[in-house]
Amino acid sequence: MTQVALRSGLIGGLVCVLYNFTLYLAGLEYFAHRWLPMGIFVIVFFFQFQTAYTVRRNNSTSDQSAGSLDTSVGSASPSAMGYLSYGQAYKVMVIVGLLSLAVLMLYNIILYNVVNTDLASMVKEITIERMVQTMENWNVADTIIDETVTEFDKVLEDSYKPLGAIKSFLVQSLFIVVMTAFFALIPKRIAAY
């Protein structure tokens, strides 16, 4: 079960890296976009569910080899789909989510600090421009915009450094752990007795 989760977490992380790299190649317009990077969470959640269902199906296979699977014609017993407790689902899904994010974090550290050291300042500039534009559209006072930009500039400056990437990873991990607590209810199935 843990090996399946580790393998899926690594594959999920590599798919996240490929998605992020595709956005990078598409240009800063896409790479610095507000919502497109959220696709990473969609990828992570997909791999979490896929892994949980794989483990559940594997539990069905182990039941079948033990002879507990009802194979009579027309039978659709719950054990035919396998079982997965909430704890098992949660464990597997958390491993996949955290490992995927860890792989992506390592990639981002290398991208921003080795491959393209100017990328952080370019993304920061685009992000601040978009934020100012949004605040102006909402008719926010210029003094508040200036204060916000000054504070946000400091936050963004640190977020692309390795320590900032680790902090971001911790925040994203908390999100994954909390969301997984709810999502683990979906693939679970109690063993049929």
Backbone bond lengths (Angstrom), bond angles and torsions (degrees), N, CA, C in turn:
res aa  C-N    CA-C-N  psi(-1)  N-CA   C-N-CA  omega(-1)  CA-C   N-CA-C  phi
1 M - - - 1.454 - - 1.533 110.06 -
2 T 1.319 116.92 -46.05 1.463 120.28 -179.46 1.524 110.93 -68.60
3 Q 1.335 116.90 -36.08 1.464 119.69 178.54 1.517 111.20 -64.28
4 V 1.316 116.88 -39.55 1.469 121.27 177.67 1.530 109.13 -62.74
5 A 1.327 116.56 -42.57 1.468 120.93 -179.79 1.523 111.02 -66.12
6 L 1.322 117.42 -41.90 1.472 120.44 179.37 1.528 111.05 -64.23
7 R 1.317 116.02 -44.35 1.468 119.89 179.05 1.533 110.56 -63.21
8 S 1.318 116.86 -45.04 1.469 120.15 179.33 1.519 111.50 -66.06
9 G 1.326 117.04 -36.35 1.453 120.22 177.99 1.522 111.95 -64.23
10 L 1.333 116.54 -41.59 1.466 119.98 177.21 1.523 111.32 -66.39
11 I 1.320 116.50 -43.66 1.470 119.67 178.99 1.527 109.67 -64.80
12 G 1.331 116.81 -43.91 1.462 120.70 177.43 1.520 111.59 -59.59
13 G 1.329 116.26 -41.28 1.466 120.29 177.30 1.516 111.81 -62.95
14 L 1.324 116.39 -41.33 1.464 119.85 178.72 1.528 111.46 -66.91
15 V 1.327 117.44 -36.46 1.467 120.14 176.18 1.532 109.77 -66.30
16 C 1.333 117.14 -39.18 1.475 120.63 175.78 1.526 111.01 -61.86
17 V 1.328 115.96 -41.87 1.467 120.64 177.69 1.528 109.84 -62.95
18 L 1.319 117.33 -43.88 1.465 121.16 178.75 1.525 110.70 -61.95
19 Y 1.321 117.57 -42.65 1.468 122.00 177.49 1.533 110.15 -62.01
20 N 1.316 116.70 -46.81 1.465 121.35 179.83 1.530 110.74 -64.14
21 F 1.316 116.93 -40.44 1.455 121.39 179.31 1.528 110.63 -66.31
22 T 1.335 116.47 -37.22 1.463 120.48 176.96 1.526 110.35 -62.93
23 L 1.328 117.39 -42.93 1.468 120.89 176.30 1.527 110.64 -62.03
24 Y 1.320 115.83 -39.24 1.472 120.88 178.84 1.529 110.29 -62.90
25 L 1.329 116.30 -45.21 1.463 120.07 -179.94 1.528 111.87 -68.58
26 A 1.324 117.10 -30.28 1.464 121.19 -179.93 1.522 111.42 -68.60
27 G 1.310 117.23 -22.98 1.459 121.46 177.26 1.518 112.39 122.52
28 L 1.318 114.46 165.10 1.462 120.38 -177.29 1.523 112.68 -62.98
29 E 1.330 117.26 -29.34 1.466 120.04 177.71 1.525 110.87 -54.17
30 Y 1.329 116.08 -40.73 1.462 120.88 -178.38 1.522 111.20 -88.25
31 F 1.312 115.80 -40.14 1.464 120.44 -176.82 1.522 111.62 -63.63
32 A 1.328 117.14 -36.51 1.463 121.36 -178.73 1.528 112.09 -96.71
33 H 1.304 117.68 11.52 1.461 121.50 -179.41 1.527 110.07 -67.65
34 R 1.306 116.08 151.57 1.471 120.19 -178.38 1.508 113.68 -68.10
35 W 1.322 116.80 -45.08 1.458 119.40 -169.08 1.523 114.57 -102.39
36 L 1.298 119.03 -24.38 1.460 119.70 -177.93 1.534 113.14 -60.79
37 P 1.325 119.90 -39.65 1.472 118.42 176.83 1.530 113.78 -63.78
38 M 1.327 117.23 -16.78 1.463 119.46 177.18 1.530 110.73 -67.71
39 G 1.317 116.82 -14.92 1.454 120.41 175.14 1.516 111.93 -58.76
40 I 1.314 116.26 -23.59 1.467 120.71 177.95 1.523 109.96 -60.20
41 F 1.328 116.89 -41.76 1.465 119.31 179.56 1.523 110.88 -66.99
42 V 1.316 117.23 -34.56 1.463 120.39 176.37 1.532 109.40 -62.37
43 I 1.316 116.23 -43.43 1.464 120.75 178.88 1.524 110.15 -63.01
44 V 1.326 116.95 -45.90 1.468 120.89 -179.12 1.529 110.15 -61.88
45 F 1.335 116.64 -46.36 1.461 119.30 -179.49 1.526 110.99 -63.79
46 F 1.333 117.76 -37.79 1.460 120.94 176.87 1.528 110.39 -59.12
47 F 1.326 116.91 -48.39 1.465 120.17 -179.08 1.526 111.29 -67.01
48 Q 1.321 117.74 -32.34 1.461 119.79 176.08 1.531 110.67 -62.45
49 F 1.327 116.25 -49.31 1.465 119.98 -179.32 1.523 111.19 -65.72
50 Q 1.308 116.67 -43.32 1.462 120.62 -179.56 1.521 110.04 -58.85
51 T 1.314 116.75 -42.26 1.464 120.75 -179.07 1.528 111.15 -68.87
52 A 1.320 116.98 -42.99 1.466 119.97 179.36 1.529 110.69 -60.98
53 Y 1.323 116.90 -42.46 1.465 119.50 178.93 1.526 111.60 -68.94
54 T 1.317 117.26 -32.73 1.464 120.54 176.13 1.527 110.25 -65.22
55 V 1.314 116.44 -44.62 1.469 120.13 178.58 1.528 110.02 -63.57
56 R 1.328 116.35 -40.87 1.464 119.78 178.32 1.530 110.61 -62.26
57 R 1.324 115.90 -43.48 1.472 120.19 178.39 1.532 110.28 -64.56
58 N 1.342 117.22 -39.64 1.464 120.78 177.75 1.526 110.96 -63.15
59 N 1.323 116.85 -35.29 1.462 120.07 175.76 1.516 110.45 -64.31
60 S 1.329 117.59 -33.72 1.459 121.99 176.60 1.516 109.87 -65.66
61 T 1.330 116.52 -41.96 1.465 121.51 179.87 1.519 110.17 -62.95
62 S 1.323 117.65 -40.52 1.466 119.35 179.70 1.523 110.37 -69.59
63 D 1.342 117.96 -32.35 1.465 120.80 174.55 1.522 110.35 -65.02
64 Q 1.329 116.63 -41.40 1.453 121.51 -177.40 1.517 109.91 -63.85
65 S 1.342 116.33 -41.16 1.458 118.28 -179.63 1.525 111.15 -68.65
66 A 1.339 117.16 -24.26 1.461 120.62 177.89 1.519 111.28 -83.92
67 G 1.338 118.35 -6.31 1.446 121.96 177.00 1.525 113.87 85.78
68 S 1.322 118.09 11.44 1.461 119.29 -177.47 1.523 112.87 -92.50
69 L 1.323 117.80 -0.80 1.457 120.87 -178.08 1.523 109.63 -86.55
70 D 1.316 115.56 127.78 1.468 120.65 178.76 1.528 108.08 -81.14
71 T 1.327 117.55 113.54 1.456 121.33 -176.00 1.520 112.45 -108.64
72 S 1.327 117.99 17.19 1.459 119.53 179.82 1.527 110.43 -66.17
73 V 1.333 116.21 153.20 1.460 122.23 -177.39 1.523 109.72 -61.05
74 G 1.304 116.21 133.65 1.452 121.01 179.10 1.525 113.57 81.96
75 S 1.303 116.35 1.62 1.468 119.74 -178.92 1.518 110.29 -81.97
76 A 1.298 115.71 131.96 1.463 121.08 174.58 1.522 107.64 -131.98
77 S 1.310 115.54 54.47 1.461 119.57 -177.33 1.522 110.33 -67.34
78 P 1.315 116.56 150.68 1.461 119.72 179.29 1.517 112.70 -58.53
79 S 1.327 117.31 -29.55 1.453 118.62 -178.82 1.527 112.03 -69.41
80 A 1.344 117.67 -17.86 1.455 120.89 178.54 1.529 111.24 -66.29
81 M 1.330 115.96 -23.07 1.456 120.24 179.29 1.524 111.71 -97.16
82 G 1.308 117.43 0.96 1.446 121.18 -179.53 1.515 111.44 84.56
83 Y 1.302 114.95 175.47 1.455 119.84 178.11 1.522 108.77 -132.59
84 L 1.290 114.61 154.53 1.462 121.19 177.97 1.513 106.71 -156.47
85 S 1.308 116.04 116.71 1.454 119.28 179.05 1.524 109.60 -73.04
86 Y 1.319 115.84 164.50 1.470 120.04 177.63 1.526 110.20 -59.73
87 G 1.313 117.24 -43.22 1.468 121.16 -179.24 1.522 112.09 -61.56
88 Q 1.333 116.43 -42.44 1.464 120.12 178.06 1.524 110.66 -64.98
89 A 1.333 116.21 -45.05 1.468 120.23 179.97 1.522 110.17 -61.31
90 Y 1.316 116.62 -45.04 1.467 120.71 -178.69 1.526 110.84 -62.89
91 K 1.322 116.53 -45.55 1.472 120.67 -178.87 1.522 111.15 -60.67
92 V 1.314 116.01 -49.38 1.459 120.92 -178.51 1.532 110.77 -62.14
93 M 1.315 115.86 -44.73 1.468 119.95 -176.48 1.535 111.69 -69.42
94 V 1.324 117.80 -35.88 1.468 120.19 177.37 1.525 110.43 -67.51
95 I 1.320 117.17 -43.28 1.471 120.10 178.53 1.526 110.13 -57.91
96 V 1.324 116.59 -47.43 1.470 120.73 -179.45 1.530 110.46 -61.57
97 G 1.324 116.93 -47.07 1.462 120.84 -177.78 1.518 112.95 -63.11
98 L 1.325 116.84 -47.69 1.467 120.00 -177.85 1.525 111.96 -68.41
99 L 1.303 116.81 -39.75 1.464 119.50 179.24 1.530 111.21 -66.94
100 S 1.321 116.93 -40.73 1.469 120.29 177.55 1.529 110.75 -60.27
101 L 1.327 115.91 -45.62 1.468 119.56 179.46 1.523 111.96 -67.06
102 A 1.326 117.59 -34.87 1.468 120.60 178.86 1.538 111.00 -65.13
103 V 1.324 116.31 -41.87 1.468 120.23 177.82 1.529 109.68 -62.21
104 L 1.326 116.24 -44.43 1.467 120.64 179.04 1.527 111.41 -64.15
105 M 1.328 117.00 -38.74 1.463 120.55 178.67 1.534 110.63 -61.60
106 L 1.314 116.76 -45.06 1.470 120.17 178.44 1.523 111.01 -61.01
107 Y 1.318 116.42 -41.79 1.459 120.56 177.48 1.528 110.62 -61.17
108 N 1.337 117.02 -45.63 1.467 120.29 -178.73 1.521 112.15 -64.86
109 I 1.311 117.40 -37.55 1.470 120.22 176.79 1.522 109.67 -61.40
110 I 1.317 116.33 -44.42 1.470 120.10 179.55 1.526 110.51 -67.21
111 L 1.336 117.56 -43.02 1.465 121.35 -178.78 1.528 111.52 -60.96
112 Y 1.328 116.77 -49.77 1.466 120.59 -174.49 1.526 113.87 -78.81
113 N 1.322 118.02 -25.41 1.460 119.71 -173.03 1.518 114.90 -112.20
114 V 1.343 117.42 -9.82 1.461 120.28 -179.91 1.527 111.26 -126.00
115 V 1.333 116.56 -55.22 1.461 121.48 -173.26 1.520 111.91 -70.23
116 N 1.330 117.10 -50.61 1.466 120.95 -176.47 1.529 108.68 -138.94
117 T 1.309 115.66 89.41 1.467 120.27 -175.25 1.531 112.28 -71.19
118 D 1.325 118.21 -17.21 1.474 121.10 177.61 1.531 111.98 -86.03
119 L 1.297 117.16 -11.86 1.455 121.04 -175.73 1.527 112.29 -60.08
120 A 1.313 117.26 -40.13 1.470 120.16 -178.37 1.525 111.26 -59.97
121 S 1.312 117.08 -45.18 1.466 119.09 -178.96 1.530 111.14 -68.38
122 M 1.330 117.57 -35.05 1.469 120.18 178.73 1.532 111.38 -68.17
123 V 1.328 116.63 -43.61 1.457 120.47 179.12 1.529 109.72 -66.44
124 K 1.320 116.12 -40.48 1.465 120.67 178.95 1.526 110.45 -60.74
125 E 1.318 117.04 -43.70 1.458 121.65 -179.81 1.535 111.42 -61.89
126 I 1.319 116.52 -46.17 1.465 120.85 179.80 1.531 110.33 -64.95
127 T 1.304 116.66 -41.53 1.466 120.87 -179.31 1.531 110.71 -62.94
128 I 1.316 116.49 -43.94 1.472 120.28 -179.97 1.528 110.26 -66.97
129 E 1.332 117.29 -40.94 1.470 119.98 178.10 1.526 110.74 -59.34
130 R 1.312 116.96 -44.18 1.464 120.89 -179.77 1.531 111.14 -67.07
131 M 1.327 116.07 -37.74 1.454 119.48 178.57 1.525 110.88 -64.76
132 V 1.337 116.79 -43.94 1.468 120.81 178.83 1.524 110.08 -62.82
133 Q 1.309 116.67 -43.46 1.460 121.04 179.11 1.537 111.06 -59.85
134 T 1.317 116.74 -43.37 1.462 120.86 178.36 1.523 111.04 -63.78
135 M 1.322 116.59 -44.07 1.472 120.23 -179.54 1.528 110.91 -65.45
136 E 1.332 116.93 -36.69 1.465 119.67 177.23 1.527 111.05 -67.19
137 N 1.334 116.38 -36.97 1.462 120.21 177.08 1.527 111.54 -63.79
138 W 1.313 116.58 -28.15 1.461 121.90 178.63 1.530 111.74 -90.25
139 N 1.330 116.16 6.52 1.471 122.48 179.31 1.527 113.32 58.62
140 V 1.309 116.42 42.62 1.460 121.94 176.52 1.524 107.89 -78.99
141 A 1.318 116.53 142.40 1.469 121.51 -178.74 1.529 110.68 -62.08
142 D 1.344 116.09 146.13 1.466 121.84 -177.62 1.526 112.41 -60.24
143 T 1.321 117.38 -36.39 1.472 119.75 -179.82 1.527 111.07 -64.69
144 I 1.317 116.34 -39.09 1.471 120.06 178.73 1.526 109.98 -69.05
145 I 1.322 116.37 -38.86 1.472 120.05 177.35 1.525 110.02 -61.17
146 D 1.328 117.13 -45.72 1.470 120.76 -179.64 1.521 111.68 -61.63
147 E 1.330 117.11 -43.33 1.469 120.77 178.83 1.527 110.81 -63.34
148 T 1.322 115.29 -43.54 1.459 120.47 -178.83 1.522 110.76 -64.63
149 V 1.313 116.68 -42.87 1.470 120.55 179.59 1.522 110.52 -62.56
150 T 1.317 117.33 -42.23 1.467 121.01 179.83 1.529 110.90 -61.38
151 E 1.326 116.65 -46.20 1.461 120.53 179.73 1.525 111.41 -67.59
152 F 1.319 115.86 -43.50 1.458 121.00 -177.99 1.527 111.06 -66.00
153 D 1.318 116.90 -34.65 1.457 122.01 178.19 1.529 110.60 -59.80
154 K 1.331 116.40 -42.46 1.469 120.72 178.93 1.526 111.00 -65.47
155 V 1.329 115.84 -42.49 1.462 120.35 -179.46 1.527 110.36 -63.56
156 L 1.328 116.21 -46.08 1.462 119.83 -178.86 1.523 112.23 -66.81
157 E 1.311 117.03 -34.56 1.470 120.72 -179.39 1.525 110.79 -58.47
158 D 1.314 115.99 -42.06 1.460 120.27 -177.71 1.524 113.21 -81.48
159 S 1.324 117.54 -24.05 1.461 119.93 -172.54 1.529 113.72 -69.55
160 Y 1.305 118.63 -18.20 1.466 120.48 -178.75 1.528 112.84 -95.77
161 K 1.308 117.05 -5.18 1.466 121.40 176.45 1.529 108.42 -82.87
162 P 1.339 117.92 162.54 1.473 119.50 -177.87 1.532 113.99 -54.92
163 L 1.321 117.72 -42.68 1.461 119.36 179.67 1.530 110.75 -65.64
164 G 1.317 116.71 -37.71 1.457 120.91 176.57 1.520 111.76 -65.20
165 A 1.337 115.97 -37.44 1.465 119.96 177.71 1.524 110.54 -65.95
166 I 1.314 116.63 -37.02 1.469 120.16 178.23 1.532 109.97 -67.55
167 K 1.335 116.85 -41.52 1.472 119.97 177.03 1.526 110.36 -61.97
168 S 1.314 116.10 -42.88 1.465 120.26 178.25 1.524 110.46 -62.34
169 F 1.319 116.46 -41.16 1.464 121.54 177.44 1.524 110.64 -59.06
170 L 1.331 116.90 -42.33 1.462 120.60 -179.53 1.529 111.58 -64.52
171 V 1.331 116.28 -40.79 1.465 119.95 178.14 1.527 110.33 -66.47
172 Q 1.324 116.91 -44.76 1.458 120.63 178.50 1.527 110.88 -64.29
173 S 1.328 116.54 -36.20 1.463 120.80 178.14 1.516 111.08 -63.94
174 L 1.313 116.44 -41.01 1.464 119.95 177.08 1.529 110.07 -60.60
175 F 1.330 116.20 -43.28 1.469 120.82 177.39 1.524 110.39 -59.81
176 I 1.327 116.82 -46.63 1.469 121.45 -179.13 1.533 110.58 -62.44
177 V 1.322 117.18 -44.49 1.461 120.96 -178.38 1.528 110.95 -63.03
178 V 1.329 116.78 -43.16 1.467 120.52 -179.33 1.535 110.44 -68.37
179 M 1.321 117.24 -47.51 1.464 120.04 -179.14 1.537 111.09 -63.81
180 T 1.319 116.44 -36.47 1.456 120.48 179.93 1.525 111.27 -65.56
181 A 1.328 116.90 -29.88 1.464 119.81 177.09 1.531 110.24 -58.70
182 F 1.314 116.71 -34.72 1.469 120.60 176.83 1.526 111.21 -83.57
183 F 1.327 116.16 -43.79 1.461 120.31 -176.25 1.522 112.80 -66.08
184 A 1.319 118.18 -26.92 1.464 120.71 -178.31 1.522 111.80 -67.30
185 L 1.318 117.18 -14.71 1.463 120.30 176.98 1.528 111.61 -71.75
186 I 1.307 117.44 -25.31 1.471 121.24 -174.00 1.526 112.80 -71.49
187 P 1.353 119.81 -52.76 1.471 117.82 -175.81 1.533 113.69 -83.82
188 K 1.321 118.85 -7.15 1.466 119.11 -175.43 1.524 110.16 -67.35
189 R 1.270 115.04 149.70 1.459 121.26 174.79 1.537 105.52 -151.27
190 I 1.275 115.36 130.12 1.457 120.99 -179.68 1.535 109.04 -79.06
191 A 1.303 115.33 143.41 1.462 119.98 178.07 1.521 110.18 -60.69
192 A 1.332 116.06 137.25 1.467 120.77 179.64 1.521 108.38 -81.81
193 Y 1.324 116.22 134.44 1.465 120.40 179.85 1.504 110.04 -117.38
